[in-house]
Amino acid sequence: MKDAGFGRGLASACLAFTLWGLLPLYWKLLVEVNPLHILTLRIILSLVMVGGLLLIQGNRAWLTIFGNPRKAGLLLLTSILICCNWTLYIIAVTGGRTIEASLGYYINPLFSILLALIFLRERLRRLQWIALSVAFLGVLLLTVLSGVLPWISLGLALTFGLYGLLKKKIELSALESLGAETLVSLPIGIALSFVSFAGDSAGPTLAGPDSLAYLLALPPRTMVVLAFSGVATALPLCLFAAGVKRLPLSTVGFVNFIGPTIQFLIGLFVFGEAFPSYYLASYGLIWIAVVLYVISLRKTS
């Protein structure tokens, strides 16, 4: 039974990270839609799907948590962080920066180690310190050689790392947590739906319901893709939750890198994004740090 449980867990986790890795192909189909309007629909449709499923199951634990001011405050923070993370990711993919986004998710587990050290007072072993140092050197090298701080990569790692840290304080299942977070995020989604982003020089303007009118002129294919944004959000998270319960930490740590690896390959070979020679040196250091991190996890299992 243990082997069967491990196999099911491994299959669920691998499928979750594979879907997350393939998501750039999905978001690339929505280049005609403003990233913040994609976020609007992602929030609303995820709430409809997840909230509806929870209510059908008779599960109201995700609603009663709002009676606890401390946990409600944490939910507000996690909702803001995950909205920022989703927005950055969509901007990266639709803006031709998928490779840079993959770097963020390579860095994220290493950044989580640093957060655990600072906020949870966890002790790091020598190999983890080395991994952090090598990763920092890789980011520093990329910044120096490119002349630009990789803000998308660092933003994705920062928002998702802090999101994971705060989630440890909220005792809800993945589905319940997503339902509560999207409910808290609903005012953000509604507010963004009234903002027009037409005309880059003018910037965003308050246009009322007409701000989404341009969606009606988009091809039917685009509208169908948008309609499935709730599924694209919730399905990988549910698979991940099912998998992580059955797997040791070392296995989860290894499987975690399936997603950014697929994203990197898609950005390089499918989208044909630029990969300057100096990327090889900086990314090479990040990959070395990832290997050291995985080895450090295996030594704890």
C-alpha positions in Angstrom: 0.0 0.0 0.0 2.9 2.3 0.8 4.4 1.8 -2.7 1.0 2.3 -4.3 0.4 5.5 -2.4 3.9 6.7 -3.3 3.2 5.9 -7.0 -0.1 7.8 -7.0 1.5 10.8 -5.2 4.4 10.9 -7.6 2.1 10.7 -10.6 -0.1 13.5 -9.2 2.9 15.8 -8.4 4.6 15.2 -11.7 1.4 15.9 -13.6 0.9 19.1 -11.5 4.4 20.5 -12.3 4.1 19.4 -15.9 0.9 21.4 -16.3 2.5 24.4 -14.6 5.4 24.0 -17.0 3.1 23.9 -20.0 1.0 26.9 -19.0 3.1 29.4 -21.1 1.6 27.7 -24.2 -1.8 28.5 -22.7 -1.1 32.1 -21.7 0.6 32.8 -25.1 -2.8 32.3 -26.7 -4.1 35.3 -24.8 -1.6 37.9 -26.0 -4.5 40.1 -27.3 -5.9 40.4 -23.7 -4.3 42.8 -21.2 -2.5 40.8 -18.4 -4.5 42.5 -15.7 -7.8 41.7 -17.4 -6.6 38.1 -17.6 -6.0 38.3 -13.8 -9.6 39.6 -13.4 -11.1 36.7 -15.2 -8.7 34.2 -13.5 -9.9 35.4 -10.1 -13.6 35.4 -11.0 -13.7 32.1 -12.8 -11.5 30.4 -10.2 -13.9 31.5 -7.5 -16.9 30.3 -9.4 -15.3 26.9 -10.1 -13.6 26.2 -6.7 -16.3 28.0 -4.6 -19.0 26.1 -6.4 -17.3 22.8 -5.9 -16.8 23.4 -2.2 -20.3 24.5 -1.6 -21.6 21.4 -3.5 -19.5 19.3 -1.2 -21.0 21.1 1.8 -17.6 22.4 2.8 -17.9 25.8 4.5 -14.5 25.7 6.4 -13.1 28.2 3.9 -15.8 30.7 4.8 -15.7 30.3 8.6 -12.0 31.3 8.6 -13.1 34.9 8.0 -14.3 34.9 11.6 -10.7 34.8 12.7 -9.2 38.3 12.3 -5.6 37.0 12.3 -6.2 34.3 9.7 -8.4 36.7 7.6 -5.5 39.2 7.6 -3.1 36.4 6.5 -5.5 35.5 3.7 -5.6 39.1 2.5 -1.8 39.1 2.4 -1.6 35.7 0.5 -4.3 36.9 -1.9 -2.3 40.1 -2.7 0.9 38.0 -3.2 -0.6 35.4 -5.4 -2.3 38.1 -7.5 1.1 39.8 -8.0 2.7 36.5 -8.8 0.0 35.6 -11.4 0.3 39.0 -13.0 4.1 38.9 -13.2 4.0 35.5 -14.8 1.4 36.4 -17.4 3.3 39.6 -18.3 6.5 37.6 -18.6 4.9 34.9 -20.9 2.9 37.2 -23.1 5.8 39.7 -23.3 8.3 37.1 -24.6 10.2 36.6 -21.3 9.3 32.9 -20.5 13.0 32.0 -20.0 13.3 34.8 -17.4 10.1 33.5 -15.7 11.6 30.0 -15.5 14.6 31.4 -13.7 12.3 32.8 -11.0 10.9 29.4 -10.3 14.3 27.8 -10.3 15.3 30.4 -7.6 12.1 30.1 -5.6 13.0 26.9 -3.6 16.4 28.5 -2.7 14.7 31.7 -1.7 12.3 29.7 0.5 15.3 28.4 2.3 16.4 31.9 3.0 12.9 32.9 4.3 12.9 29.8 6.6 16.2 30.9 8.0 15.0 34.5 8.6 11.4 34.0 9.7 11.2 30.4 11.0 14.7 30.3 12.5 15.5 27.1 10.7 19.1 26.0 10.7 20.8 25.5 7.3 23.4 22.8 6.6 26.7 23.7 4.9 25.4 22.4 1.5 22.4 24.7 1.6 24.5 27.7 2.4 26.7 26.8 -0.6 23.6 26.5 -2.8 22.3 29.9 -1.6 25.7 31.5 -2.3 26.0 30.0 -5.8 22.5 31.1 -6.6 23.2 34.6 -5.4 26.3 34.7 -7.5 24.3 33.6 -10.6 21.8 36.4 -10.1 24.6 38.9 -9.5 26.4 37.7 -12.7 23.2 38.0 -14.7 22.6 41.5 -13.4 26.2 42.7 -14.1 26.4 41.2 -17.6 23.0 42.2 -18.8 23.1 45.6 -17.0 19.5 45.1 -15.8 18.2 43.6 -12.6 16.1 40.4 -13.5 13.1 41.9 -11.8 10.6 39.4 -13.2 12.6 36.4 -12.0 13.2 38.0 -8.5 9.6 39.2 -8.3 8.2 35.7 -9.1 10.6 34.1 -6.5 9.8 36.8 -3.9 6.0 36.7 -4.2 5.7 32.9 -4.4 8.2 32.4 -1.6 6.4 34.8 0.8 3.1 33.2 -0.3 4.3 29.8 0.7 5.7 31.1 4.0 2.4 32.7 5.0 0.4 29.7 3.8 2.1 27.6 6.5 0.1 29.7 9.0 -3.3 29.0 7.4 -4.8 25.6 8.2 -6.8 24.9 5.1 -6.6 22.4 2.3 -5.3 23.6 -1.1 -8.9 23.8 -2.5 -10.2 25.6 0.6 -7.3 28.0 0.6 -7.7 28.8 -3.1 -11.5 29.4 -2.6 -10.8 31.7 0.3 -8.0 33.6 -1.5 -10.1 34.1 -4.7 -13.0 35.3 -2.6 -10.7 37.9 -0.9 -9.3 38.8 -4.3 -12.7 39.3 -5.8 -12.8 43.1 -5.1 -9.4 43.4 -6.9 -10.7 41.5 -9.9 -13.9 43.6 -10.0 -12.0 46.9 -9.7 -9.6 45.9 -12.6 -12.6 45.1 -14.8 -13.5 48.8 -14.7 -10.0 49.9 -15.8 -9.1 50.5 -19.4 -5.5 49.9 -20.6 -6.0 51.1 -24.2 -3.3 53.4 -25.3 0.1 52.8 -23.6 1.0 56.5 -23.6 -2.1 57.5 -21.7 -1.8 54.7 -19.1 -4.7 53.0 -17.4 -8.0 55.0 -17.2 -11.2 54.4 -15.4 -13.7 53.5 -18.2 -16.4 51.6 -16.4 -17.9 48.4 -17.9 -16.8 49.5 -21.3 -13.2 48.7 -20.4 -13.9 45.0 -21.2 -15.8 45.8 -24.4 -12.7 45.0 -26.6 -13.0 41.3 -25.5 -16.2 41.0 -27.6 -14.2 41.8 -30.8 -11.7 39.0 -30.1 -11.8 35.7 -32.0 -14.1 33.0 -30.5 -11.0 30.9 -29.9 -9.6 33.5 -27.5 -12.9 33.7 -25.6 -12.9 29.9 -25.2 -9.3 29.9 -23.9 -10.3 32.7 -21.4 -13.2 30.6 -20.2 -10.9 27.8 -19.1 -8.6 30.1 -17.0 -10.3 28.9 -13.8 -9.5 25.3 -14.7 -6.0 26.2 -15.6 -5.6 27.7 -12.2 -7.2 25.2 -9.9 -6.4 21.8 -11.5 -2.6 21.8 -11.1 -3.0 23.1 -7.5 -5.4 20.2 -6.6 -3.0 17.7 -8.2 -0.1 19.1 -6.3 -2.0 18.9 -3.0 -2.9 15.3 -3.6 0.7 14.5 -4.5 2.6 16.3 -1.7 0.7 14.4 1.0 2.1 11.1 -0.2 5.7 12.1 -1.0 8.8 12.8 1.1 10.3 16.2 1.1 13.3 15.2 -1.0 11.0 13.9 -3.8 8.9 17.0 -3.8 12.0 19.1 -3.9 13.2 17.2 -7.0 9.9 17.2 -8.8 9.5 20.9 -8.2 12.0 21.6 -11.0 10.0 19.9 -13.7 7.9 23.1 -14.2 10.7 25.7 -14.7 12.6 23.2 -16.9 9.6 22.8 -19.3 9.1 26.6 -19.2 12.7 27.1 -20.1 12.6 24.7 -23.0 9.3 26.2 -24.3 10.8 29.7 -24.2 14.0 28.6 -26.0 12.7 26.2 -28.6 9.0 26.9 -29.1 8.8 30.7 -28.6 12.4 31.2 -29.9 13.3 33.7 -27.2 16.8 35.1 -27.1 19.4 33.3 -24.9 22.6 35.4 -25.0 25.9 33.7 -24.2 26.2 35.4 -20.8 22.9 33.7 -19.8 24.7 30.3 -20.0 27.1 31.3 -17.3 24.5 32.8 -14.9 21.9 30.1 -15.5 24.6 27.5 -15.2 25.3 28.7 -11.6 21.6 28.6 -10.8 21.4 25.0 -12.1 24.4 24.1 -10.0 22.7 25.6 -7.0 19.5 23.6 -7.7 21.5 20.4 -7.8 23.1 21.2 -4.5 19.7 22.0 -3.1 18.3 18.7 -4.2 21.3 16.8 -2.8 20.8 18.6 0.6 17.2 17.5 0.7 18.1 13.9 0.0 20.5 13.9 2.9 17.6 14.9 5.2 15.2 12.2 4.1 
